[in-house]
Amino acid sequence: MSVSQIHPTAIIDARAEIGAGTTIGPYSVIGPDVVLGPDCWLQGHVTLAGPMRAGGRNKFYAFCSIGQQTQDLKYKGEPTYLEIGNENTFREFVTVNRSTASEGETRIGDGGNFLAYSHIGHDCIVGNGVVFSNNGTLAGHVEVGDHAVMGGLTAVHQFCRIGRFAITGGCSKIVQDVPPFMIADGNPAEIRGVNLIGLERKGYPPESVKEAFRLIYRSKFNTRQAIEAIGRELPPNEAVAQIVEFIEKTQRGIIH
């Protein structure tokens, strides 16, 4: 088992658990109830606050602050939680907050790339393989699906959802849900097209998704009528089924 390397200026609470092979750089602060998996890497001046748990092979660059208490004014002071998967990268000055209440948690999956100054608010659920460009910002209770891409300076309103393989353009203002495989851009954002590259990478044929896009966004139908038309006119398709299910579960409505 490899031995952790800890710089002598780092401050690590006795109640923290550090995985084997983890490197902790100078002036980092690891608080109580922080659990780090094996082979993590903290560059320096990193703050990890608990209760939080992170898996293995995560990278934390200088001055990121992960697991601080929620900024929600409803917070009552009880222990709240953050769960992070494996092989994520948190670049400089990234911030991630724990949940507001003890029965919830903020959760991040595996393989995410969070660029400088990104922010993930309390109670957010973020999937696998996401990319947050610089200053991508989530308010509380936002859900982001697997392999979604957040453009730089994107701001997402609380309780919104970003679907799998969706993309937001730079400086976008997201105030409603972005369905899977769609591209949203603008302030306020509008749906501009289909993420054809994401479909190709997943191995989905794009024709059915493009037709679903046409029915939802470029036809005379309202959203309910478009969903009914998709059921009548399009053959069964996994990607289209994901879009339909996502829209049927929306609480804030979808971006048009």
Contacts in CASP RR format, 6 or more apart in sequence:
PFRMAT RR
TARGET T0000
AUTHOR 0000-0000-0000
METHOD contacts of the structure
MODEL  1
MSVSQIHPTAIIDARAEIGAGTTIGPYSVIGPDVVLGPDCWLQGHVTLAG
PMRAGGRNKFYAFCSIGQQTQDLKYKGEPTYLEIGNENTFREFVTVNRST
ASEGETRIGDGGNFLAYSHIGHDCIVGNGVVFSNNGTLAGHVEVGDHAVM
GGLTAVHQFCRIGRFAITGGCSKIVQDVPPFMIADGNPAEIRGVNLIGLE
RKGYPPESVKEAFRLIYRSKFNTRQAIEAIGRELPPNEAVAQIVEFIEKT
QRGIIH
1 20 0 8 1.000
1 21 0 8 1.000
2 20 0 8 1.000
2 21 0 8 1.000
2 38 0 8 1.000
2 39 0 8 1.000
3 20 0 8 1.000
3 21 0 8 1.000
4 18 0 8 1.000
4 19 0 8 1.000
4 20 0 8 1.000
4 21 0 8 1.000
4 22 0 8 1.000
4 23 0 8 1.000
4 24 0 8 1.000
5 21 0 8 1.000
5 22 0 8 1.000
5 23 0 8 1.000
5 24 0 8 1.000
6 12 0 8 1.000
6 18 0 8 1.000
6 23 0 8 1.000
6 24 0 8 1.000
6 25 0 8 1.000
7 24 0 8 1.000
7 25 0 8 1.000
7 26 0 8 1.000
7 27 0 8 1.000
7 28 0 8 1.000
7 44 0 8 1.000
9 25 0 8 1.000
9 26 0 8 1.000
9 27 0 8 1.000
10 24 0 8 1.000
10 25 0 8 1.000
10 26 0 8 1.000
10 27 0 8 1.000
10 28 0 8 1.000
10 29 0 8 1.000
10 30 0 8 1.000
10 42 0 8 1.000
11 28 0 8 1.000
11 29 0 8 1.000
11 30 0 8 1.000
12 18 0 8 1.000
12 24 0 8 1.000
12 30 0 8 1.000
12 31 0 8 1.000
13 30 0 8 1.000
13 31 0 8 1.000
13 32 0 8 1.000
13 34 0 8 1.000
14 32 0 8 1.000
15 31 0 8 1.000
15 32 0 8 1.000
15 33 0 8 1.000
16 30 0 8 1.000
16 31 0 8 1.000
16 32 0 8 1.000
16 33 0 8 1.000
16 34 0 8 1.000
16 35 0 8 1.000
16 36 0 8 1.000
16 48 0 8 1.000
17 34 0 8 1.000
17 35 0 8 1.000
17 36 0 8 1.000
18 24 0 8 1.000
18 30 0 8 1.000
18 36 0 8 1.000
18 37 0 8 1.000
19 36 0 8 1.000
19 37 0 8 1.000
19 38 0 8 1.000
19 39 0 8 1.000
19 40 0 8 1.000
19 56 0 8 1.000
20 38 0 8 1.000
20 39 0 8 1.000
21 38 0 8 1.000
21 39 0 8 1.000
21 40 0 8 1.000
22 36 0 8 1.000
22 37 0 8 1.000
22 38 0 8 1.000
22 39 0 8 1.000
22 40 0 8 1.000
22 41 0 8 1.000
22 42 0 8 1.000
23 40 0 8 1.000
23 41 0 8 1.000
23 42 0 8 1.000
24 30 0 8 1.000
24 42 0 8 1.000
24 44 0 8 1.000
24 46 0 8 1.000
25 42 0 8 1.000
25 43 0 8 1.000
25 44 0 8 1.000
25 46 0 8 1.000
26 44 0 8 1.000
26 45 0 8 1.000
27 44 0 8 1.000
27 45 0 8 1.000
28 42 0 8 1.000
28 44 0 8 1.000
28 45 0 8 1.000
28 46 0 8 1.000
28 47 0 8 1.000
28 48 0 8 1.000
29 46 0 8 1.000
29 47 0 8 1.000
29 48 0 8 1.000
30 36 0 8 1.000
30 48 0 8 1.000
31 48 0 8 1.000
31 49 0 8 1.000
31 50 0 8 1.000
32 50 0 8 1.000
33 50 0 8 1.000
33 51 0 8 1.000
33 52 0 8 1.000
33 79 0 8 1.000
34 48 0 8 1.000
34 49 0 8 1.000
34 50 0 8 1.000
34 51 0 8 1.000
34 52 0 8 1.000
34 53 0 8 1.000
34 54 0 8 1.000
35 52 0 8 1.000
35 53 0 8 1.000
35 54 0 8 1.000
36 48 0 8 1.000
36 54 0 8 1.000
36 55 0 8 1.000
36 56 0 8 1.000
36 58 0 8 1.000
37 54 0 8 1.000
37 55 0 8 1.000
37 56 0 8 1.000
37 58 0 8 1.000
38 55 0 8 1.000
38 56 0 8 1.000
38 57 0 8 1.000
39 56 0 8 1.000
39 57 0 8 1.000
40 54 0 8 1.000
40 55 0 8 1.000
40 56 0 8 1.000
40 57 0 8 1.000
40 58 0 8 1.000
40 59 0 8 1.000
40 60 0 8 1.000
41 58 0 8 1.000
41 59 0 8 1.000
41 60 0 8 1.000
42 48 0 8 1.000
42 60 0 8 1.000
43 59 0 8 1.000
43 60 0 8 1.000
43 61 0 8 1.000
43 62 0 8 1.000
44 62 0 8 1.000
44 63 0 8 1.000
45 62 0 8 1.000
45 63 0 8 1.000
46 60 0 8 1.000
46 61 0 8 1.000
46 62 0 8 1.000
46 63 0 8 1.000
46 64 0 8 1.000
46 65 0 8 1.000
46 66 0 8 1.000
47 64 0 8 1.000
47 65 0 8 1.000
47 66 0 8 1.000
47 68 0 8 1.000
48 54 0 8 1.000
48 60 0 8 1.000
48 66 0 8 1.000
48 67 0 8 1.000
49 65 0 8 1.000
49 66 0 8 1.000
49 67 0 8 1.000
49 68 0 8 1.000
49 69 0 8 1.000
49 98 0 8 1.000
50 67 0 8 1.000
50 82 0 8 1.000
50 98 0 8 1.000
51 79 0 8 1.000
51 80 0 8 1.000
51 81 0 8 1.000
51 82 0 8 1.000
51 98 0 8 1.000
52 66 0 8 1.000
52 67 0 8 1.000
52 81 0 8 1.000
52 82 0 8 1.000
52 83 0 8 1.000
52 84 0 8 1.000
52 98 0 8 1.000
53 81 0 8 1.000
53 82 0 8 1.000
53 83 0 8 1.000
53 84 0 8 1.000
54 66 0 8 1.000
54 84 0 8 1.000
54 85 0 8 1.000
54 88 0 8 1.000
55 84 0 8 1.000
55 85 0 8 1.000
55 86 0 8 1.000
56 85 0 8 1.000
56 86 0 8 1.000
56 87 0 8 1.000
57 86 0 8 1.000
57 87 0 8 1.000
58 84 0 8 1.000
58 85 0 8 1.000
58 86 0 8 1.000
58 87 0 8 1.000
58 88 0 8 1.000
58 89 0 8 1.000
58 90 0 8 1.000
59 88 0 8 1.000
59 89 0 8 1.000
59 90 0 8 1.000
60 66 0 8 1.000
60 90 0 8 1.000
61 89 0 8 1.000
61 90 0 8 1.000
61 91 0 8 1.000
61 92 0 8 1.000
61 94 0 8 1.000
62 92 0 8 1.000
63 92 0 8 1.000
63 93 0 8 1.000
64 90 0 8 1.000
64 91 0 8 1.000
64 92 0 8 1.000
64 93 0 8 1.000
64 94 0 8 1.000
64 95 0 8 1.000
65 93 0 8 1.000
65 94 0 8 1.000
65 95 0 8 1.000
65 96 0 8 1.000
66 82 0 8 1.000
66 84 0 8 1.000
66 90 0 8 1.000
66 94 0 8 1.000
66 95 0 8 1.000
66 96 0 8 1.000
67 82 0 8 1.000
67 96 0 8 1.000
67 97 0 8 1.000
67 98 0 8 1.000
67 106 0 8 1.000
68 95 0 8 1.000
68 96 0 8 1.000
68 97 0 8 1.000
68 98 0 8 1.000
69 75 0 8 1.000
69 77 0 8 1.000
69 80 0 8 1.000
69 97 0 8 1.000
69 98 0 8 1.000
70 80 0 8 1.000
70 97 0 8 1.000
70 98 0 8 1.000
70 99 0 8 1.000
70 100 0 8 1.000
70 121 0 8 1.000
70 122 0 8 1.000
70 123 0 8 1.000
71 97 0 8 1.000
71 121 0 8 1.000
71 122 0 8 1.000
72 100 0 8 1.000
72 122 0 8 1.000
72 140 0 8 1.000
74 100 0 8 1.000
74 101 0 8 1.000
75 100 0 8 1.000
75 101 0 8 1.000
76 101 0 8 1.000
78 101 0 8 1.000
78 102 0 8 1.000
79 102 0 8 1.000
80 98 0 8 1.000
80 99 0 8 1.000
80 100 0 8 1.000
80 101 0 8 1.000
80 102 0 8 1.000
80 104 0 8 1.000
80 105 0 8 1.000
80 122 0 8 1.000
81 98 0 8 1.000
81 99 0 8 1.000
81 102 0 8 1.000
81 104 0 8 1.000
81 105 0 8 1.000
81 106 0 8 1.000
82 96 0 8 1.000
82 97 0 8 1.000
82 98 0 8 1.000
82 99 0 8 1.000
82 105 0 8 1.000
82 106 0 8 1.000
82 107 0 8 1.000
82 108 0 8 1.000
83 105 0 8 1.000
83 106 0 8 1.000
83 107 0 8 1.000
83 108 0 8 1.000
84 96 0 8 1.000
84 107 0 8 1.000
84 108 0 8 1.000
84 109 0 8 1.000
85 108 0 8 1.000
85 109 0 8 1.000
85 110 0 8 1.000
85 111 0 8 1.000
86 109 0 8 1.000
86 110 0 8 1.000
86 111 0 8 1.000
87 110 0 8 1.000
87 111 0 8 1.000
87 112 0 8 1.000
88 108 0 8 1.000
88 109 0 8 1.000
88 110 0 8 1.000
88 111 0 8 1.000
88 112 0 8 1.000
88 113 0 8 1.000
88 114 0 8 1.000
89 111 0 8 1.000
89 112 0 8 1.000
89 113 0 8 1.000
89 114 0 8 1.000
90 96 0 8 1.000
90 114 0 8 1.000
90 118 0 8 1.000
91 113 0 8 1.000
91 114 0 8 1.000
91 115 0 8 1.000
91 116 0 8 1.000
91 118 0 8 1.000
92 116 0 8 1.000
92 117 0 8 1.000
93 116 0 8 1.000
93 117 0 8 1.000
94 114 0 8 1.000
94 115 0 8 1.000
94 116 0 8 1.000
94 117 0 8 1.000
94 118 0 8 1.000
94 119 0 8 1.000
95 118 0 8 1.000
95 119 0 8 1.000
95 120 0 8 1.000
95 121 0 8 1.000
96 106 0 8 1.000
96 108 0 8 1.000
96 119 0 8 1.000
96 120 0 8 1.000
96 121 0 8 1.000
97 106 0 8 1.000
97 120 0 8 1.000
97 121 0 8 1.000
97 122 0 8 1.000
98 105 0 8 1.000
98 106 0 8 1.000
98 122 0 8 1.000
99 105 0 8 1.000
99 106 0 8 1.000
99 122 0 8 1.000
99 123 0 8 1.000
100 122 0 8 1.000
100 123 0 8 1.000
104 123 0 8 1.000
105 123 0 8 1.000
106 120 0 8 1.000
106 121 0 8 1.000
106 122 0 8 1.000
106 123 0 8 1.000
106 124 0 8 1.000
106 125 0 8 1.000
107 124 0 8 1.000
107 125 0 8 1.000
107 126 0 8 1.000
108 120 0 8 1.000
108 126 0 8 1.000
108 127 0 8 1.000
109 126 0 8 1.000
109 127 0 8 1.000
109 128 0 8 1.000
109 129 0 8 1.000
110 128 0 8 1.000
110 129 0 8 1.000
111 128 0 8 1.000
111 129 0 8 1.000
111 130 0 8 1.000
112 126 0 8 1.000
112 128 0 8 1.000
112 129 0 8 1.000
112 130 0 8 1.000
112 131 0 8 1.000
112 132 0 8 1.000
113 129 0 8 1.000
113 130 0 8 1.000
113 131 0 8 1.000
113 132 0 8 1.000
114 120 0 8 1.000
114 130 0 8 1.000
114 132 0 8 1.000
115 131 0 8 1.000
115 132 0 8 1.000
115 133 0 8 1.000
115 134 0 8 1.000
115 136 0 8 1.000
115 152 0 8 1.000
116 134 0 8 1.000
116 135 0 8 1.000
117 134 0 8 1.000
117 135 0 8 1.000
117 136 0 8 1.000
118 132 0 8 1.000
118 133 0 8 1.000
118 134 0 8 1.000
118 135 0 8 1.000
118 136 0 8 1.000
118 137 0 8 1.000
118 150 0 8 1.000
119 135 0 8 1.000
119 136 0 8 1.000
119 137 0 8 1.000
119 138 0 8 1.000
120 126 0 8 1.000
120 138 0 8 1.000
121 138 0 8 1.000
121 139 0 8 1.000
121 140 0 8 1.000
121 142 0 8 1.000
122 140 0 8 1.000
122 141 0 8 1.000
123 140 0 8 1.000
123 141 0 8 1.000
124 138 0 8 1.000
124 140 0 8 1.000
124 141 0 8 1.000
124 142 0 8 1.000
124 143 0 8 1.000
124 144 0 8 1.000
125 142 0 8 1.000
125 143 0 8 1.000
125 144 0 8 1.000
126 138 0 8 1.000
126 143 0 8 1.000
126 144 0 8 1.000
126 145 0 8 1.000
127 144 0 8 1.000
127 145 0 8 1.000
127 146 0 8 1.000
127 148 0 8 1.000
128 146 0 8 1.000
128 147 0 8 1.000
129 146 0 8 1.000
129 147 0 8 1.000
130 144 0 8 1.000
130 145 0 8 1.000
130 146 0 8 1.000
130 147 0 8 1.000
130 148 0 8 1.000
130 149 0 8 1.000
130 150 0 8 1.000
131 148 0 8 1.000
131 149 0 8 1.000
131 150 0 8 1.000
132 150 0 8 1.000
132 151 0 8 1.000
132 152 0 8 1.000
133 149 0 8 1.000
133 150 0 8 1.000
133 151 0 8 1.000
133 152 0 8 1.000
133 153 0 8 1.000
133 154 0 8 1.000
133 170 0 8 1.000
134 152 0 8 1.000
134 153 0 8 1.000
135 152 0 8 1.000
135 153 0 8 1.000
135 154 0 8 1.000
136 150 0 8 1.000
136 151 0 8 1.000
136 152 0 8 1.000
136 153 0 8 1.000
136 154 0 8 1.000
136 155 0 8 1.000
137 153 0 8 1.000
137 154 0 8 1.000
137 155 0 8 1.000
137 156 0 8 1.000
138 144 0 8 1.000
138 156 0 8 1.000
139 155 0 8 1.000
139 156 0 8 1.000
139 157 0 8 1.000
139 158 0 8 1.000
139 160 0 8 1.000
140 158 0 8 1.000
140 159 0 8 1.000
141 158 0 8 1.000
141 159 0 8 1.000
142 156 0 8 1.000
142 157 0 8 1.000
142 158 0 8 1.000
142 159 0 8 1.000
142 160 0 8 1.000
142 161 0 8 1.000
142 162 0 8 1.000
143 160 0 8 1.000
143 161 0 8 1.000
143 162 0 8 1.000
143 163 0 8 1.000
144 150 0 8 1.000
144 161 0 8 1.000
144 162 0 8 1.000
144 163 0 8 1.000
145 161 0 8 1.000
145 162 0 8 1.000
145 163 0 8 1.000
145 164 0 8 1.000
145 166 0 8 1.000
145 180 0 8 1.000
146 164 0 8 1.000
146 165 0 8 1.000
147 164 0 8 1.000
147 165 0 8 1.000
147 198 0 8 1.000
147 201 0 8 1.000
147 202 0 8 1.000
148 162 0 8 1.000
148 163 0 8 1.000
148 164 0 8 1.000
148 165 0 8 1.000
148 166 0 8 1.000
148 167 0 8 1.000
149 166 0 8 1.000
149 167 0 8 1.000
149 168 0 8 1.000
150 156 0 8 1.000
150 162 0 8 1.000
150 168 0 8 1.000
151 167 0 8 1.000
151 168 0 8 1.000
151 169 0 8 1.000
151 170 0 8 1.000
151 172 0 8 1.000
152 169 0 8 1.000
152 170 0 8 1.000
152 171 0 8 1.000
153 170 0 8 1.000
153 171 0 8 1.000
153 172 0 8 1.000
154 168 0 8 1.000
154 169 0 8 1.000
154 170 0 8 1.000
154 171 0 8 1.000
154 172 0 8 1.000
154 174 0 8 1.000
155 172 0 8 1.000
155 173 0 8 1.000
155 174 0 8 1.000
156 162 0 8 1.000
156 168 0 8 1.000
156 174 0 8 1.000
157 173 0 8 1.000
157 174 0 8 1.000
157 175 0 8 1.000
157 176 0 8 1.000
157 252 0 8 1.000
159 251 0 8 1.000
159 252 0 8 1.000
160 174 0 8 1.000
160 175 0 8 1.000
160 176 0 8 1.000
160 177 0 8 1.000
160 178 0 8 1.000
160 252 0 8 1.000
161 177 0 8 1.000
161 178 0 8 1.000
161 246 0 8 1.000
161 250 0 8 1.000
161 252 0 8 1.000
162 168 0 8 1.000
162 174 0 8 1.000
162 177 0 8 1.000
162 178 0 8 1.000
163 177 0 8 1.000
163 178 0 8 1.000
163 179 0 8 1.000
163 180 0 8 1.000
163 181 0 8 1.000
163 182 0 8 1.000
163 246 0 8 1.000
164 180 0 8 1.000
164 181 0 8 1.000
164 242 0 8 1.000
165 180 0 8 1.000
165 181 0 8 1.000
165 195 0 8 1.000
165 198 0 8 1.000
165 199 0 8 1.000
165 201 0 8 1.000
165 202 0 8 1.000
166 178 0 8 1.000
166 179 0 8 1.000
166 180 0 8 1.000
166 181 0 8 1.000
166 182 0 8 1.000
166 183 0 8 1.000
166 184 0 8 1.000
166 195 0 8 1.000
167 182 0 8 1.000
167 183 0 8 1.000
167 184 0 8 1.000
167 195 0 8 1.000
168 174 0 8 1.000
168 178 0 8 1.000
168 183 0 8 1.000
168 184 0 8 1.000
168 185 0 8 1.000
168 189 0 8 1.000
169 183 0 8 1.000
169 184 0 8 1.000
169 185 0 8 1.000
169 186 0 8 1.000
169 189 0 8 1.000
170 185 0 8 1.000
171 186 0 8 1.000
171 187 0 8 1.000
172 184 0 8 1.000
172 185 0 8 1.000
172 186 0 8 1.000
172 187 0 8 1.000
172 189 0 8 1.000
173 186 0 8 1.000
173 187 0 8 1.000
173 188 0 8 1.000
173 189 0 8 1.000
174 184 0 8 1.000
174 189 0 8 1.000
174 255 0 8 1.000
175 188 0 8 1.000
175 189 0 8 1.000
175 252 0 8 1.000
175 255 0 8 1.000
176 250 0 8 1.000
176 252 0 8 1.000
176 253 0 8 1.000
176 254 0 8 1.000
176 255 0 8 1.000
177 246 0 8 1.000
177 247 0 8 1.000
177 250 0 8 1.000
177 252 0 8 1.000
177 253 0 8 1.000
177 254 0 8 1.000
177 255 0 8 1.000
178 184 0 8 1.000
178 189 0 8 1.000
178 191 0 8 1.000
178 254 0 8 1.000
178 255 0 8 1.000
179 191 0 8 1.000
179 216 0 8 1.000
179 243 0 8 1.000
179 246 0 8 1.000
179 247 0 8 1.000
179 254 0 8 1.000
180 239 0 8 1.000
180 242 0 8 1.000
180 243 0 8 1.000
180 246 0 8 1.000
181 194 0 8 1.000
181 195 0 8 1.000
181 198 0 8 1.000
181 199 0 8 1.000
181 204 0 8 1.000
181 209 0 8 1.000
181 239 0 8 1.000
181 242 0 8 1.000
181 243 0 8 1.000
182 191 0 8 1.000
182 193 0 8 1.000
182 194 0 8 1.000
182 195 0 8 1.000
182 213 0 8 1.000
182 255 0 8 1.000
183 191 0 8 1.000
183 192 0 8 1.000
183 193 0 8 1.000
183 194 0 8 1.000
183 195 0 8 1.000
184 190 0 8 1.000
184 191 0 8 1.000
184 192 0 8 1.000
184 255 0 8 1.000
185 192 0 8 1.000
188 255 0 8 1.000
189 255 0 8 1.000
190 255 0 8 1.000
190 256 0 8 1.000
191 213 0 8 1.000
191 217 0 8 1.000
191 254 0 8 1.000
191 255 0 8 1.000
191 256 0 8 1.000
193 213 0 8 1.000
193 217 0 8 1.000
194 206 0 8 1.000
194 209 0 8 1.000
194 210 0 8 1.000
194 213 0 8 1.000
196 206 0 8 1.000
199 205 0 8 1.000
199 206 0 8 1.000
199 209 0 8 1.000
199 239 0 8 1.000
200 206 0 8 1.000
202 239 0 8 1.000
204 237 0 8 1.000
204 238 0 8 1.000
204 239 0 8 1.000
205 237 0 8 1.000
208 234 0 8 1.000
208 235 0 8 1.000
208 237 0 8 1.000
208 239 0 8 1.000
208 240 0 8 1.000
209 237 0 8 1.000
209 239 0 8 1.000
209 240 0 8 1.000
209 243 0 8 1.000
211 233 0 8 1.000
211 234 0 8 1.000
212 230 0 8 1.000
212 234 0 8 1.000
212 240 0 8 1.000
212 243 0 8 1.000
212 244 0 8 1.000
215 221 0 8 1.000
215 226 0 8 1.000
215 229 0 8 1.000
215 230 0 8 1.000
215 233 0 8 1.000
216 223 0 8 1.000
216 226 0 8 1.000
216 227 0 8 1.000
216 230 0 8 1.000
216 243 0 8 1.000
216 247 0 8 1.000
216 254 0 8 1.000
217 256 0 8 1.000
219 226 0 8 1.000
219 229 0 8 1.000
221 229 0 8 1.000
223 247 0 8 1.000
223 253 0 8 1.000
223 254 0 8 1.000
227 244 0 8 1.000
227 247 0 8 1.000
227 248 0 8 1.000
230 240 0 8 1.000
230 244 0 8 1.000
231 244 0 8 1.000
234 240 0 8 1.000
247 254 0 8 1.000
END
